[in-house]
Amino acid sequence: MRVLSSPEIITQPSDNGLCLLHAVRGECHILNNTAAFLWEILEEYSQSNDGLTPEELAKKLSERYNISYDNALTDVETFLSDAISLGLITILNQEAH
């Protein structure tokens, strides 16, 4: 599975991380600093329409916060599950890669 940030999301920095505004739904979601880091990476890779796998995100999270890969993967999976259910993330067709 490869994921991208949804193009319907507008971001705004906040005191505690990042505010994501879903332009279509009018919903605002506040991300803590760790989730904001993941979001910023997703946005970077989304610009080229490549997306990232959960494993690639976990590697970057592990390196950034000096935590084990397994812990990072658990955090990424939780983040992605929540973000997908809120319509913040787009899942790429696996056959396209």
MODELLER restraints for C-alpha pairs under 7 A, 6 or more apart:
rsr = mdl.restraints
at = mdl.atoms
rsr.add(forms.Gaussian(group=physical.xy_distance, feature=features.Distance(at['CA:1:A'], at['CA:53:A']), mean=5.78, stdev=0.5))
rsr.add(forms.Gaussian(group=physical.xy_distance, feature=features.Distance(at['CA:1:A'], at['CA:91:A']), mean=6.92, stdev=0.5))
rsr.add(forms.Gaussian(group=physical.xy_distance, feature=features.Distance(at['CA:1:A'], at['CA:92:A']), mean=6.96, stdev=0.5))
rsr.add(forms.Gaussian(group=physical.xy_distance, feature=features.Distance(at['CA:1:A'], at['CA:94:A']), mean=6.15, stdev=0.5))
rsr.add(forms.Gaussian(group=physical.xy_distance, feature=features.Distance(at['CA:2:A'], at['CA:51:A']), mean=5.49, stdev=0.5))
rsr.add(forms.Gaussian(group=physical.xy_distance, feature=features.Distance(at['CA:2:A'], at['CA:52:A']), mean=4.95, stdev=0.5))
rsr.add(forms.Gaussian(group=physical.xy_distance, feature=features.Distance(at['CA:2:A'], at['CA:53:A']), mean=4.49, stdev=0.5))
rsr.add(forms.Gaussian(group=physical.xy_distance, feature=features.Distance(at['CA:2:A'], at['CA:91:A']), mean=5.97, stdev=0.5))
rsr.add(forms.Gaussian(group=physical.xy_distance, feature=features.Distance(at['CA:2:A'], at['CA:92:A']), mean=5.41, stdev=0.5))
rsr.add(forms.Gaussian(group=physical.xy_distance, feature=features.Distance(at['CA:2:A'], at['CA:94:A']), mean=6.95, stdev=0.5))
rsr.add(forms.Gaussian(group=physical.xy_distance, feature=features.Distance(at['CA:3:A'], at['CA:51:A']), mean=4.93, stdev=0.5))
rsr.add(forms.Gaussian(group=physical.xy_distance, feature=features.Distance(at['CA:3:A'], at['CA:52:A']), mean=5.42, stdev=0.5))
rsr.add(forms.Gaussian(group=physical.xy_distance, feature=features.Distance(at['CA:3:A'], at['CA:53:A']), mean=6.32, stdev=0.5))
rsr.add(forms.Gaussian(group=physical.xy_distance, feature=features.Distance(at['CA:3:A'], at['CA:89:A']), mean=6.52, stdev=0.5))
rsr.add(forms.Gaussian(group=physical.xy_distance, feature=features.Distance(at['CA:3:A'], at['CA:90:A']), mean=5.62, stdev=0.5))
rsr.add(forms.Gaussian(group=physical.xy_distance, feature=features.Distance(at['CA:3:A'], at['CA:91:A']), mean=4.57, stdev=0.5))
rsr.add(forms.Gaussian(group=physical.xy_distance, feature=features.Distance(at['CA:3:A'], at['CA:92:A']), mean=5.73, stdev=0.5))
rsr.add(forms.Gaussian(group=physical.xy_distance, feature=features.Distance(at['CA:4:A'], at['CA:42:A']), mean=5.85, stdev=0.5))
rsr.add(forms.Gaussian(group=physical.xy_distance, feature=features.Distance(at['CA:4:A'], at['CA:46:A']), mean=5.04, stdev=0.5))
rsr.add(forms.Gaussian(group=physical.xy_distance, feature=features.Distance(at['CA:4:A'], at['CA:51:A']), mean=4.74, stdev=0.5))
rsr.add(forms.Gaussian(group=physical.xy_distance, feature=features.Distance(at['CA:4:A'], at['CA:52:A']), mean=6.93, stdev=0.5))
rsr.add(forms.Gaussian(group=physical.xy_distance, feature=features.Distance(at['CA:4:A'], at['CA:89:A']), mean=5.72, stdev=0.5))
rsr.add(forms.Gaussian(group=physical.xy_distance, feature=features.Distance(at['CA:4:A'], at['CA:90:A']), mean=5.09, stdev=0.5))
rsr.add(forms.Gaussian(group=physical.xy_distance, feature=features.Distance(at['CA:4:A'], at['CA:91:A']), mean=6.42, stdev=0.5))
rsr.add(forms.Gaussian(group=physical.xy_distance, feature=features.Distance(at['CA:5:A'], at['CA:42:A']), mean=5.71, stdev=0.5))
rsr.add(forms.Gaussian(group=physical.xy_distance, feature=features.Distance(at['CA:5:A'], at['CA:43:A']), mean=5.62, stdev=0.5))
rsr.add(forms.Gaussian(group=physical.xy_distance, feature=features.Distance(at['CA:5:A'], at['CA:46:A']), mean=6.08, stdev=0.5))
rsr.add(forms.Gaussian(group=physical.xy_distance, feature=features.Distance(at['CA:5:A'], at['CA:88:A']), mean=6.27, stdev=0.5))
rsr.add(forms.Gaussian(group=physical.xy_distance, feature=features.Distance(at['CA:5:A'], at['CA:89:A']), mean=4.70, stdev=0.5))
rsr.add(forms.Gaussian(group=physical.xy_distance, feature=features.Distance(at['CA:5:A'], at['CA:90:A']), mean=5.98, stdev=0.5))
rsr.add(forms.Gaussian(group=physical.xy_distance, feature=features.Distance(at['CA:6:A'], at['CA:88:A']), mean=5.34, stdev=0.5))
rsr.add(forms.Gaussian(group=physical.xy_distance, feature=features.Distance(at['CA:6:A'], at['CA:89:A']), mean=4.96, stdev=0.5))
rsr.add(forms.Gaussian(group=physical.xy_distance, feature=features.Distance(at['CA:6:A'], at['CA:90:A']), mean=5.40, stdev=0.5))
rsr.add(forms.Gaussian(group=physical.xy_distance, feature=features.Distance(at['CA:8:A'], at['CA:22:A']), mean=5.86, stdev=0.5))
rsr.add(forms.Gaussian(group=physical.xy_distance, feature=features.Distance(at['CA:8:A'], at['CA:23:A']), mean=5.47, stdev=0.5))
rsr.add(forms.Gaussian(group=physical.xy_distance, feature=features.Distance(at['CA:8:A'], at['CA:24:A']), mean=6.60, stdev=0.5))
rsr.add(forms.Gaussian(group=physical.xy_distance, feature=features.Distance(at['CA:9:A'], at['CA:20:A']), mean=6.18, stdev=0.5))
rsr.add(forms.Gaussian(group=physical.xy_distance, feature=features.Distance(at['CA:9:A'], at['CA:21:A']), mean=5.51, stdev=0.5))
rsr.add(forms.Gaussian(group=physical.xy_distance, feature=features.Distance(at['CA:9:A'], at['CA:22:A']), mean=4.72, stdev=0.5))
rsr.add(forms.Gaussian(group=physical.xy_distance, feature=features.Distance(at['CA:9:A'], at['CA:23:A']), mean=5.91, stdev=0.5))
rsr.add(forms.Gaussian(group=physical.xy_distance, feature=features.Distance(at['CA:9:A'], at['CA:88:A']), mean=6.81, stdev=0.5))
rsr.add(forms.Gaussian(group=physical.xy_distance, feature=features.Distance(at['CA:10:A'], at['CA:20:A']), mean=5.80, stdev=0.5))
rsr.add(forms.Gaussian(group=physical.xy_distance, feature=features.Distance(at['CA:10:A'], at['CA:21:A']), mean=5.07, stdev=0.5))
rsr.add(forms.Gaussian(group=physical.xy_distance, feature=features.Distance(at['CA:10:A'], at['CA:22:A']), mean=6.53, stdev=0.5))
rsr.add(forms.Gaussian(group=physical.xy_distance, feature=features.Distance(at['CA:10:A'], at['CA:23:A']), mean=6.72, stdev=0.5))
rsr.add(forms.Gaussian(group=physical.xy_distance, feature=features.Distance(at['CA:11:A'], at['CA:18:A']), mean=6.80, stdev=0.5))
rsr.add(forms.Gaussian(group=physical.xy_distance, feature=features.Distance(at['CA:11:A'], at['CA:19:A']), mean=5.70, stdev=0.5))
rsr.add(forms.Gaussian(group=physical.xy_distance, feature=features.Distance(at['CA:11:A'], at['CA:20:A']), mean=4.73, stdev=0.5))
rsr.add(forms.Gaussian(group=physical.xy_distance, feature=features.Distance(at['CA:11:A'], at['CA:21:A']), mean=6.24, stdev=0.5))
rsr.add(forms.Gaussian(group=physical.xy_distance, feature=features.Distance(at['CA:12:A'], at['CA:18:A']), mean=5.90, stdev=0.5))
rsr.add(forms.Gaussian(group=physical.xy_distance, feature=features.Distance(at['CA:12:A'], at['CA:19:A']), mean=5.10, stdev=0.5))
rsr.add(forms.Gaussian(group=physical.xy_distance, feature=features.Distance(at['CA:12:A'], at['CA:20:A']), mean=6.56, stdev=0.5))
rsr.add(forms.Gaussian(group=physical.xy_distance, feature=features.Distance(at['CA:13:A'], at['CA:19:A']), mean=5.93, stdev=0.5))
rsr.add(forms.Gaussian(group=physical.xy_distance, feature=features.Distance(at['CA:16:A'], at['CA:32:A']), mean=5.84, stdev=0.5))
rsr.add(forms.Gaussian(group=physical.xy_distance, feature=features.Distance(at['CA:16:A'], at['CA:33:A']), mean=6.62, stdev=0.5))
rsr.add(forms.Gaussian(group=physical.xy_distance, feature=features.Distance(at['CA:17:A'], at['CA:31:A']), mean=5.49, stdev=0.5))
rsr.add(forms.Gaussian(group=physical.xy_distance, feature=features.Distance(at['CA:17:A'], at['CA:32:A']), mean=4.65, stdev=0.5))
rsr.add(forms.Gaussian(group=physical.xy_distance, feature=features.Distance(at['CA:17:A'], at['CA:33:A']), mean=4.56, stdev=0.5))
rsr.add(forms.Gaussian(group=physical.xy_distance, feature=features.Distance(at['CA:17:A'], at['CA:36:A']), mean=5.83, stdev=0.5))
rsr.add(forms.Gaussian(group=physical.xy_distance, feature=features.Distance(at['CA:18:A'], at['CA:30:A']), mean=5.72, stdev=0.5))
rsr.add(forms.Gaussian(group=physical.xy_distance, feature=features.Distance(at['CA:18:A'], at['CA:31:A']), mean=5.08, stdev=0.5))
rsr.add(forms.Gaussian(group=physical.xy_distance, feature=features.Distance(at['CA:18:A'], at['CA:32:A']), mean=6.73, stdev=0.5))
rsr.add(forms.Gaussian(group=physical.xy_distance, feature=features.Distance(at['CA:18:A'], at['CA:36:A']), mean=5.60, stdev=0.5))
rsr.add(forms.Gaussian(group=physical.xy_distance, feature=features.Distance(at['CA:19:A'], at['CA:28:A']), mean=6.51, stdev=0.5))
rsr.add(forms.Gaussian(group=physical.xy_distance, feature=features.Distance(at['CA:19:A'], at['CA:29:A']), mean=5.62, stdev=0.5))
rsr.add(forms.Gaussian(group=physical.xy_distance, feature=features.Distance(at['CA:19:A'], at['CA:30:A']), mean=4.48, stdev=0.5))
rsr.add(forms.Gaussian(group=physical.xy_distance, feature=features.Distance(at['CA:19:A'], at['CA:31:A']), mean=6.21, stdev=0.5))
rsr.add(forms.Gaussian(group=physical.xy_distance, feature=features.Distance(at['CA:20:A'], at['CA:28:A']), mean=5.49, stdev=0.5))
rsr.add(forms.Gaussian(group=physical.xy_distance, feature=features.Distance(at['CA:20:A'], at['CA:29:A']), mean=5.05, stdev=0.5))
rsr.add(forms.Gaussian(group=physical.xy_distance, feature=features.Distance(at['CA:20:A'], at['CA:30:A']), mean=6.27, stdev=0.5))
rsr.add(forms.Gaussian(group=physical.xy_distance, feature=features.Distance(at['CA:21:A'], at['CA:27:A']), mean=5.66, stdev=0.5))
rsr.add(forms.Gaussian(group=physical.xy_distance, feature=features.Distance(at['CA:21:A'], at['CA:28:A']), mean=4.42, stdev=0.5))
rsr.add(forms.Gaussian(group=physical.xy_distance, feature=features.Distance(at['CA:21:A'], at['CA:29:A']), mean=6.49, stdev=0.5))
rsr.add(forms.Gaussian(group=physical.xy_distance, feature=features.Distance(at['CA:22:A'], at['CA:28:A']), mean=6.33, stdev=0.5))
rsr.add(forms.Gaussian(group=physical.xy_distance, feature=features.Distance(at['CA:35:A'], at['CA:79:A']), mean=6.98, stdev=0.5))
rsr.add(forms.Gaussian(group=physical.xy_distance, feature=features.Distance(at['CA:38:A'], at['CA:57:A']), mean=6.98, stdev=0.5))
rsr.add(forms.Gaussian(group=physical.xy_distance, feature=features.Distance(at['CA:42:A'], at['CA:51:A']), mean=6.71, stdev=0.5))
rsr.add(forms.Gaussian(group=physical.xy_distance, feature=features.Distance(at['CA:42:A'], at['CA:52:A']), mean=6.96, stdev=0.5))
rsr.add(forms.Gaussian(group=physical.xy_distance, feature=features.Distance(at['CA:45:A'], at['CA:51:A']), mean=5.21, stdev=0.5))
rsr.add(forms.Gaussian(group=physical.xy_distance, feature=features.Distance(at['CA:45:A'], at['CA:52:A']), mean=6.89, stdev=0.5))
rsr.add(forms.Gaussian(group=physical.xy_distance, feature=features.Distance(at['CA:54:A'], at['CA:73:A']), mean=6.97, stdev=0.5))
rsr.add(forms.Gaussian(group=physical.xy_distance, feature=features.Distance(at['CA:54:A'], at['CA:76:A']), mean=6.34, stdev=0.5))
rsr.add(forms.Gaussian(group=physical.xy_distance, feature=features.Distance(at['CA:54:A'], at['CA:77:A']), mean=6.70, stdev=0.5))
rsr.add(forms.Gaussian(group=physical.xy_distance, feature=features.Distance(at['CA:55:A'], at['CA:73:A']), mean=6.54, stdev=0.5))
rsr.add(forms.Gaussian(group=physical.xy_distance, feature=features.Distance(at['CA:57:A'], at['CA:76:A']), mean=6.83, stdev=0.5))
rsr.add(forms.Gaussian(group=physical.xy_distance, feature=features.Distance(at['CA:58:A'], at['CA:69:A']), mean=6.29, stdev=0.5))
rsr.add(forms.Gaussian(group=physical.xy_distance, feature=features.Distance(at['CA:58:A'], at['CA:72:A']), mean=4.94, stdev=0.5))
rsr.add(forms.Gaussian(group=physical.xy_distance, feature=features.Distance(at['CA:58:A'], at['CA:73:A']), mean=4.73, stdev=0.5))
rsr.add(forms.Gaussian(group=physical.xy_distance, feature=features.Distance(at['CA:58:A'], at['CA:76:A']), mean=5.99, stdev=0.5))
rsr.add(forms.Gaussian(group=physical.xy_distance, feature=features.Distance(at['CA:59:A'], at['CA:69:A']), mean=6.24, stdev=0.5))
rsr.add(forms.Gaussian(group=physical.xy_distance, feature=features.Distance(at['CA:61:A'], at['CA:72:A']), mean=5.98, stdev=0.5))
rsr.add(forms.Gaussian(group=physical.xy_distance, feature=features.Distance(at['CA:62:A'], at['CA:68:A']), mean=5.86, stdev=0.5))
rsr.add(forms.Gaussian(group=physical.xy_distance, feature=features.Distance(at['CA:62:A'], at['CA:69:A']), mean=5.42, stdev=0.5))
rsr.add(forms.Gaussian(group=physical.xy_distance, feature=features.Distance(at['CA:62:A'], at['CA:72:A']), mean=5.49, stdev=0.5))
rsr.add(forms.Gaussian(group=physical.xy_distance, feature=features.Distance(at['CA:83:A'], at['CA:89:A']), mean=5.75, stdev=0.5))
